[in-house]
Amino acid sequence: MKQVERRRSVTTITRKIAHSEQSTYIEVPFKMPEHVEEIVVTYVIESHGEQKAVIDLGLRDTERVRGWSGGARKAFRLGQEQSTPGYLSGDLAPGNWAVLHNAYKVPQEGCSVTITIEFLYKTPRWLKGDLHTHSVNSDGTFTLEENAARMEELGCDFIAMTDHNTVSQNMTYPRHTSVVMIPGMEFTTNFGHSNFLGVTDPIRDFRVKGQEDVNAKIAEARANGAKIVINHPHCEYCPWEWDLGVDHDWVEIWNGPFTERNVRALNWWHSQLVSGRRLVAVGGSDTHRPDPYVKHAMPCTWVYATEKTVDGILSAIGLGHVVITYAPNGPFVELNCGSYRVGDIVPAGEKNREVCLQAEDLMAGDKIKLFSNNRLEKEVLVSSDGVIAIYFDAQGTTFVRAEVWRHFDGVNMTLMAALTNPIYFDW
């Protein structure tokens, strides 16, 4: 379920270069298709004589040169937000592009250059990461490089940089990592915390005296393009004591290890869903420093996104395409109703109301629970490790969501291991 093969295509072009073209710049044109997320370009040089050919490498798009590596590289990757050093990330607009060569040294007999261009298309898939982390930019001990490296080790795709009341992390994060570094800030007050995600500099001053100031700061962050998350609203140490009716997009119901604070947040969120509100739930580790229990991507937020970019990930969260697991390798759950998935709204005219729950990476003894606005609809005890499919008729409900509970021997407690956002139903 969570493993989806990315759609791709490959173009191979061979260009013969004559000795008479030595010291000239050569363009090898190709068409950039639509809906490309990134490209990988490689080239191989074949000398036709004893002399070694030296052919440099670069790239132009429809408007400008996008990068040049000379003879230093035999391959490069170009994406919307991440690229090989020497190449500019950005839009991969469809149209007439070209691989660039400098025919620096060409044998008398000439040479051939074979270019392979792999196009990786925007493909809806599950990406995983951590939406709440800290670093040395505030009260954490991890550097941004250490945070990114740890997420890479875990096989994660993104991390949100949410240091307290500062944005320096958004200016100094490592660029050459496979992990998408989501800019952010944890708006930290004496009476509650909120993440501002997706923009480099959401507010100019974090200091507040009262609710009116809080509203103004959130409005400023919103105007600057930030997504607003109410963090650990029922934490015993720093709960959200401001008005819970403030403008916000999502709520962090799972903060760090699953303790009573998260149970309270979960119950509050469920009551909001029952009241008719369609509120997206997210999780975050809130990691600051090495700790036996508070660790990167614990919990792990999974997002069903079309592209691995900041905007792609945050847009998908906005759609509610979110599942939370206790760790990157935790049990994974999907809910579908026909072509609809978690976060989607099944329209009133849709006759099919059968929800299919599919879970993987389960352990014998796990307990799966299906909730609706009415009640706990179904509870299944998992009898063996592996996968399971459960079907439920959602007639008469306004939403259905799922939880997986597991006994963890290390702490001798039964705790949440995974939960989904709901599928909603219009009537």
C-alpha positions in Angstrom: 0.0 0.0 0.0 2.5 2.6 1.1 5.1 1.6 -1.5 4.2 3.1 -4.9 6.5 2.9 -7.9 7.1 6.3 -9.3 6.2 6.9 -12.9 9.2 7.5 -15.1 10.5 7.5 -18.7 13.9 7.4 -20.2 15.3 9.2 -23.3 18.7 8.3 -24.7 20.4 10.5 -27.3 23.8 9.9 -29.0 25.6 12.9 -30.5 28.7 12.5 -32.7 31.2 15.3 -32.3 33.7 16.0 -35.1 37.2 17.3 -34.5 36.2 20.4 -36.3 33.7 21.2 -33.4 36.5 21.3 -30.9 36.4 24.4 -28.6 32.7 25.0 -29.4 29.6 24.8 -27.3 27.1 22.2 -28.4 23.4 21.9 -27.5 21.7 18.5 -27.5 18.0 19.4 -27.5 15.2 17.4 -25.8 11.6 17.9 -24.9 10.8 18.3 -21.2 7.4 16.6 -20.8 4.6 17.9 -18.5 4.3 16.9 -14.8 7.9 16.2 -14.3 9.1 16.3 -10.7 12.8 15.8 -11.3 15.3 14.6 -13.9 18.5 12.6 -13.8 21.0 13.2 -16.6 24.0 11.0 -17.2 26.5 10.9 -20.1 29.2 8.6 -21.5 32.0 9.7 -23.8 33.5 7.3 -26.4 36.6 8.5 -28.2 37.0 7.3 -31.7 40.8 7.5 -31.7 43.6 7.0 -29.2 43.4 10.5 -27.8 41.0 11.0 -24.9 38.1 13.2 -25.5 37.2 15.8 -22.9 33.6 17.0 -23.2 32.0 19.2 -20.5 28.4 19.0 -19.2 25.6 21.5 -18.4 21.9 22.2 -18.9 19.6 24.9 -20.1 15.9 25.2 -19.8 13.5 27.2 -22.0 14.9 30.5 -20.7 18.4 30.2 -19.2 21.3 28.0 -18.3 20.3 26.0 -15.2 23.7 24.6 -14.4 27.2 23.7 -15.4 29.6 21.1 -14.0 32.2 21.1 -16.7 34.2 17.9 -16.7 33.8 17.4 -12.9 30.7 15.2 -13.1 29.3 12.4 -15.3 25.7 12.9 -13.9 23.5 15.3 -12.2 20.0 15.5 -10.7 17.6 18.5 -11.1 14.5 18.9 -9.1 12.1 21.6 -8.0 13.7 22.1 -4.6 16.8 19.8 -4.5 19.5 19.5 -7.1 23.1 18.4 -7.6 25.6 21.2 -6.6 26.1 23.5 -9.6 22.5 23.2 -10.8 19.6 25.5 -10.0 16.5 23.9 -8.5 13.2 25.3 -9.7 10.3 24.8 -12.1 10.7 22.1 -14.7 8.5 23.8 -17.2 7.6 21.7 -20.3 9.2 22.8 -23.5 12.4 22.8 -25.4 15.4 22.1 -23.1 19.0 21.1 -24.0 21.9 19.3 -22.5 25.0 21.5 -23.0 28.5 20.4 -23.9 31.8 22.2 -24.3 33.8 20.2 -26.9 37.1 21.0 -25.0 39.3 18.2 -26.5 38.1 16.1 -29.5 40.3 13.5 -31.2 41.1 13.8 -34.9 38.8 10.8 -35.5 36.0 12.5 -33.4 34.0 11.1 -30.5 30.5 10.2 -29.5 28.5 11.3 -26.4 25.6 9.2 -25.2 23.2 11.1 -23.0 20.6 9.4 -20.9 17.8 11.5 -19.4 15.5 9.9 -16.9 12.2 11.8 -16.2 10.6 11.1 -12.8 7.0 12.3 -12.9 4.8 13.7 -10.2 3.3 10.5 -8.7 0.9 10.4 -5.8 2.6 8.4 -3.0 3.0 8.2 0.7 5.9 10.4 2.1 6.9 10.2 5.7 8.5 12.6 8.1 8.5 14.7 11.3 6.5 18.0 11.6 7.9 19.2 14.9 11.7 19.3 15.7 14.2 21.6 17.4 17.9 22.3 16.9 20.8 24.4 18.2 18.9 27.4 16.8 16.8 27.4 19.9 16.9 25.0 22.9 17.9 21.8 21.1 21.3 20.2 20.9 21.1 18.7 17.4 22.5 20.7 14.5 20.4 21.0 11.4 22.8 18.7 9.6 22.4 16.1 12.4 18.6 16.3 12.1 18.7 15.9 8.4 21.2 13.0 8.6 19.1 11.2 11.2 16.0 11.5 9.0 17.9 10.1 6.1 19.0 7.2 8.2 15.3 6.5 9.1 14.3 6.6 5.4 12.2 9.7 5.9 11.3 12.3 3.3 10.7 15.5 5.2 11.4 17.4 8.4 9.9 20.6 9.7 12.3 23.0 11.4 10.3 24.5 14.2 12.7 26.2 16.6 11.2 28.4 19.3 10.5 32.0 18.2 13.3 32.2 15.7 13.8 31.7 12.0 17.6 31.4 11.7 17.2 27.7 11.0 15.2 28.5 7.8 18.3 30.4 6.5 21.0 28.0 7.4 19.7 24.5 6.8 21.7 22.0 4.7 20.7 22.2 1.0 22.2 18.9 -0.3 20.2 16.3 1.6 17.5 14.0 0.2 15.2 15.2 3.0 12.8 18.1 2.3 13.5 20.8 4.9 10.2 22.5 5.7 10.7 26.0 7.0 8.9 26.8 10.2 8.8 28.4 13.6 7.2 27.3 16.9 5.4 30.4 18.0 6.1 30.0 21.7 4.1 32.0 24.3 3.6 31.6 28.0 0.2 30.1 27.4 0.5 27.9 24.4 2.6 26.9 21.4 1.8 26.9 17.7 3.8 25.9 14.6 3.9 28.2 11.6 4.9 26.1 8.7 5.9 26.6 5.1 7.4 30.1 5.1 10.9 31.4 6.0 9.9 34.4 8.1 6.3 34.2 9.3 6.2 37.0 11.9 8.5 39.9 12.8 8.1 39.8 16.6 6.8 36.9 18.7 6.0 38.8 21.9 2.3 38.9 23.0 0.4 40.2 26.1 -3.0 38.8 25.5 -5.5 37.1 23.1 -5.7 40.1 20.8 -1.9 40.0 20.3 -2.1 36.2 19.6 -4.8 36.7 17.0 -2.7 39.4 15.4 0.4 37.3 15.2 -1.5 34.4 13.7 -3.1 36.7 11.2 0.4 38.0 10.3 1.7 34.5 9.8 -1.4 33.6 7.7 -0.9 36.7 5.5 2.7 35.6 4.9 1.6 32.2 3.7 2.1 30.0 6.8 0.1 27.0 7.8 -1.0 27.2 11.4 -0.8 24.2 13.8 -2.0 24.2 17.4 0.7 22.2 19.2 0.1 19.7 22.1 -3.1 21.6 23.1 -3.7 19.4 26.3 0.0 19.1 27.4 0.4 19.1 31.2 3.3 21.5 30.9 2.5 23.9 28.1 -1.1 23.5 27.0 -2.9 25.8 24.6 -4.6 28.1 27.1 -5.5 30.8 24.5 -8.8 30.5 22.7 -9.1 27.2 20.8 -11.2 29.1 18.3 -8.3 31.0 17.0 -7.6 30.8 13.2 -5.7 27.6 12.6 -5.4 24.8 10.0 -4.4 21.7 11.8 -4.0 20.3 15.4 -1.1 18.3 16.7 -2.8 15.5 18.6 0.2 13.2 18.9 3.3 14.9 20.4 6.2 12.6 21.3 5.5 9.3 23.1 1.8 8.5 23.3 1.0 9.7 26.9 -2.1 11.1 28.6 -1.6 14.5 27.0 -2.1 12.8 23.6 -5.2 10.9 24.9 -6.7 14.2 26.0 -5.9 15.8 22.6 -7.3 12.7 20.7 -10.5 12.9 22.7 -10.9 16.6 22.0 -10.2 16.1 18.3 -12.8 13.4 18.1 -15.4 15.6 19.8 -14.6 18.3 17.1 -15.2 15.7 14.4 -18.5 14.6 16.0 -19.6 18.2 16.1 -19.2 18.4 12.3 -15.8 20.0 12.1 -13.4 18.6 9.6 -10.1 19.2 11.3 -6.8 17.6 10.2 -4.8 15.9 12.8 -1.0 15.7 12.6 1.9 14.5 14.8 5.4 15.5 15.7 8.3 14.2 17.8 9.1 17.6 19.4 12.7 16.2 19.7 15.3 18.5 21.2 18.2 16.3 22.2 19.2 12.6 22.5 16.5 10.9 24.6 15.5 7.2 25.2 11.9 7.9 24.3 11.6 11.3 22.5 13.2 10.5 19.1 13.1 11.7 15.5 9.9 10.7 13.6 8.3 9.2 16.7 5.5 9.7 15.9 5.9 9.6 12.1 3.5 11.6 10.0 2.7 10.0 6.6 1.4 12.3 3.8 -0.1 11.2 0.5 1.4 13.8 -1.8 1.8 14.2 -5.5 5.3 15.7 -5.2 8.2 15.7 -2.7 8.3 19.4 -2.2 7.4 21.8 0.7 4.3 22.9 -1.1 3.4 19.4 -2.2 3.6 18.0 1.3 1.8 20.9 3.0 -1.0 21.0 0.3 -1.5 17.2 0.9 -1.8 17.7 4.6 -4.4 20.4 4.0 -6.4 17.8 2.2 -6.3 15.6 5.2 -4.3 12.9 3.4 -2.5 12.0 6.7 -1.8 8.9 8.7 0.3 8.9 11.9 2.4 5.9 13.1 4.4 5.6 16.3 7.6 5.2 14.2 8.6 5.1 10.6 8.4 1.3 10.7 5.2 1.2 12.6 1.9 -0.4 11.4 0.5 1.4 8.5 -3.2 1.8 7.8 -5.2 3.1 4.8 -8.9 3.7 4.5 -10.6 3.8 1.1 -14.2 4.1 -0.1 -14.0 3.4 -3.8 -11.5 6.0 -5.1 -11.7 8.2 -1.9 -9.1 8.0 0.8 -8.4 9.6 4.2 -9.2 13.3 4.2 -11.6 13.0 1.2 -15.3 13.8 1.3 -17.5 11.1 -0.3 -20.2 13.2 -2.0 -23.9 12.8 -1.3 -24.6 11.3 -4.7 -22.1 8.4 -4.2 -24.0 5.2 -3.5 -21.0 3.2 -2.5 -20.4 3.6 1.3 -18.3 0.6 1.9 -15.0 1.5 3.6 -12.0 -0.8 3.2 -9.4 -0.7 5.8 -6.0 -2.1 4.8 -3.2 -2.5 7.3 0.3 -3.8 7.0 3.3 -4.3 9.3 0.9 -5.6 12.0 1.9 -7.8 14.9 -0.2 -10.5 16.5 -2.1 -9.0 19.4 -2.6 -5.6 17.8 -6.1 -4.2 18.1 -7.7 -2.3 15.3 -10.5 0.1 16.0 -12.9 1.8 13.6 -14.7 4.9 14.9 -17.5 6.9 13.4 -19.4 10.0 14.6 -21.8 7.5 16.2 -19.6 5.1 18.2 -16.8 2.6 18.2 -18.1 0.7 15.2 -15.7 -2.3 15.0 -12.8 -3.8 17.0 -10.6 -6.5 15.6 -7.9 -8.4 17.4 -5.1 -9.2 15.0 -4.2 -12.9 15.2 -1.0 -13.0 13.2 1.8 -10.8 12.0 1.4 -9.2 8.6 -1.5 -7.6 6.7 -5.2 -7.5 7.1 -8.3 -6.1 5.2 -11.5 -5.1 7.0 -14.7 -3.9 5.4 -17.3 -1.7 7.0 -20.6 -0.3 5.7 -20.5 3.4 6.5 -24.2 4.1 5.9 -25.5 6.6 8.4 -22.1 8.0 9.4 -20.5 11.4 8.7 -17.0 10.1 9.1 -14.9 7.0 9.7 -11.4 6.8 11.1 -9.1 4.1 12.4 -6.7 3.4 15.2 -4.2 0.6 15.9 -3.2 -0.2 19.5 -0.2 -2.3 20.5 1.3 -3.7 23.6 4.9 -2.4 23.9 6.9 -4.8 26.1 9.6 -2.3 26.8 7.3 -0.1 28.8 4.7 -2.8 29.6 1.9 -0.6 28.2 -0.7 -0.8 25.5 -0.4 2.4 23.4 -1.5 3.9 20.1 0.6 2.5 17.3 -1.2 4.2 14.3 -4.2 6.4 13.5 -5.8 7.8 10.4 -7.5 11.0 9.6 -11.2 10.4 8.7 -12.9 9.7 5.4 -15.9 12.1 5.5 -19.4 11.5 4.1 -21.9 14.1 2.8 -25.6 13.2 2.9 
